[in-house]
Amino acid sequence: MPKGRIVIDEDRCKGCELCVGACPPALLVLDRTQLNSRGYHPAHLVDPDGKCSGCALCAVMCPEACITVYRMRAARPPTAQAVTV
């Protein structure tokens, strides 16, 4: 399974929870312990086991475009090299 991570611009987040509902492994929650500069509880990634696949559904659903998604590239197998004789 691919691995990924997201970065949320918490100051732009308006706490609408659309990303929370869109996350298939349910790794997003609203951080009810803090308020951002706009007075909203921002979304927060809770992924201690690294289950985020970088599917980007959260970013697609975000009306404020405050989620950036990073996907890790899979290691490529070594390629055969031509040998000149």
C-alpha positions as CSV (number, residue, x, y, z in Angstrom):
1,M,0.0,0.0,0.0
2,P,1.4,3.5,-0.8
3,K,2.4,5.7,2.0
4,G,1.8,9.4,2.3
5,R,1.3,12.3,4.6
6,I,-0.6,15.6,4.6
7,V,0.1,19.0,5.8
8,I,-2.8,21.2,6.9
9,D,-2.5,25.0,6.9
10,E,-4.3,25.3,10.2
11,D,-4.7,29.1,10.0
12,R,-6.8,28.8,6.8
13,C,-8.9,25.8,8.0
14,K,-12.5,26.7,8.9
15,G,-13.3,23.4,10.7
16,C,-16.0,22.3,8.3
17,E,-15.1,18.6,8.8
18,L,-15.5,17.7,5.1
19,C,-11.9,16.3,5.1
20,V,-12.7,14.3,8.2
21,G,-15.6,12.5,6.5
22,A,-13.6,12.0,3.3
23,C,-10.7,10.2,4.9
24,P,-11.1,6.4,4.2
25,P,-8.9,5.3,7.2
26,A,-10.4,8.0,9.5
27,L,-7.1,9.7,10.3
28,L,-8.4,13.2,10.5
29,V,-10.1,14.9,13.5
30,L,-10.9,18.4,14.5
31,D,-8.5,19.6,17.2
32,R,-11.0,20.8,19.9
33,T,-8.1,21.9,22.1
34,Q,-7.1,24.9,20.0
35,L,-8.6,27.7,17.9
36,N,-6.9,29.1,14.8
37,S,-6.6,32.8,14.0
38,R,-10.0,32.8,12.5
39,G,-11.6,31.2,15.6
40,Y,-12.2,27.7,14.2
41,H,-11.0,24.3,15.5
42,P,-8.6,23.2,12.7
43,A,-8.4,19.7,11.3
44,H,-5.5,17.6,12.5
45,L,-3.9,14.4,11.2
46,V,-3.7,11.6,13.8
47,D,-1.6,8.9,12.2
48,P,0.8,7.3,14.7
49,D,1.1,4.1,12.6
50,G,1.7,5.7,9.3
51,K,-1.5,4.5,7.7
52,C,-2.0,7.6,5.4
53,S,-1.8,6.5,1.8
54,G,-1.8,10.0,0.4
55,C,-5.0,9.3,-1.5
56,A,-5.7,13.1,-1.5
57,L,-9.5,12.7,-0.9
58,C,-9.2,15.1,2.0
59,A,-7.5,17.8,-0.2
60,V,-10.1,17.4,-2.9
61,M,-12.9,17.9,-0.4
62,C,-11.3,20.9,1.3
63,P,-13.1,24.1,0.2
64,E,-10.3,26.3,1.5
65,A,-7.6,24.3,-0.3
66,C,-5.5,24.2,2.9
67,I,-4.4,20.6,2.7
68,T,-1.2,19.6,0.9
69,V,-0.7,15.9,0.1
70,Y,2.7,14.2,-0.2
71,R,3.0,10.6,-1.5
72,M,6.2,8.6,-1.0
73,R,7.6,7.1,-4.1
74,A,8.0,3.4,-4.2
75,A,11.6,2.2,-4.6
76,R,12.3,1.2,-8.2
77,P,13.9,-2.1,-8.9
78,P,17.3,-1.9,-10.5
79,T,17.2,-1.7,-14.3
80,A,19.4,-3.8,-16.5
81,Q,22.3,-1.9,-18.1
82,A,23.5,-2.6,-21.6
83,V,27.0,-3.8,-21.7
84,T,29.2,-3.0,-24.8
85,V,31.6,-5.7,-25.8
